[in-house]
Amino acid sequence: MEHGWGQIPNRENYIVCSPSALMALRKDPEIYKMRYIDKVDDTTEAMAFGTLVHKRVLEPELFANEYAILPEKNAANDYDSERLKAMCKEFGEKVTGTKRELAERIRNHLPDFVIWEELLDEVTAKGLKSLPISTFKKLNQIYEKIMAHEKVGEWIRVADKEKKGYWTHPSGVVMSFVADAFFMFKGVGICIDLKITTHFEPNRFMRNLYESGYHMQAAAYCQAISDIEGQSFDNFLFVTIEPAAPHRVRFLQLDSAAIEAGKVELNKYIHEFKQRSEQNDWSPRSIDTQIQQVSLASWDWEKIQEVE
């Protein structure tokens, strides 16, 4: 098997990884095991919100068919059982039963009366996931900010988005991936990756680049898309979005040297992934079991010297 778009044929016959799995392994084999073997969900609120932004920006039709607005709880819809019982008593209705049963009796006297739990039931009955209106507004603000951007908005519109593919490493390991966005611009292949981050400024993003492993992730997408498409897609752009208002947008191009460094790491961790998968060994690396000496950072020593 080589490379292609869509699902992996005969997936059970291959050792399969993903860019996210490799980044977890890069961080620590135990983290990979926790997430991908033990299936422990360690998704943070920030990560979950990032997933929502991706869907709202890159798959707006799917987002609209999957999510519904749930009004915020407020004095007009948030009733506890005691308040509902008091209202039923005032109207001469029975005061036993569930909150929904109490609300139904109150509607005999106040036809427009509704409680928050019933609003949630309405959304669930449609097979939709509910989002608070505050989250929905925030997602729309980010979407509008990105799409109004002079360059990014147009690129997002013309790009292939959220396309699932697979790529075979020379070792035989198959990498499954979903590309945020990619397109050809005047004969140049460009990959785009959305990052919701407080490190959206170039200098802050760069300081976090190696630690996060984004250069390896970028290399994985560039390599895979280039091989599938049969032409170079080695230009990689991060679209960084500030999660808090005013949701400032920056687009940052990763230079070729960083992508090449990422390819070296990609190759290294795919080989480690294959070896560990074959041996079912997700134990800590040897360096993690040794005592390691630490000290003050060089800039801290400079501060001490200034004091002295």
Buried (B, 14 or more C-beta within 10 A) or exposed (E): BEBBEEEBEEEEEBBBBBBBBBBBBBEBBBBBBBBBEEEEEEEEEEEEBBEBBBBBBBBEEEBEEEBBBBBEBEEEBEBEEEEBBEBBEEEEBEBEBEBEEBBBBBEEEEEEBBBBBBBBEBBEEEEBEBBEEEBBEBBEEBBEBBBEBEEBBEBBEEBBBBBEBBBBBEEEBBBBBBBBBBBBEEEEBBBBBBBBBEBBBEEEBEEBBBEBBBBBBBBBBBBBBBBBBEEEBBBBBBBBBBBEEEBEBBBBEBEEEBBEBBBEBBBEBBBBBBEBBEEEEBEEEEEEEEEEEEEEEEEEEEEEEEEE
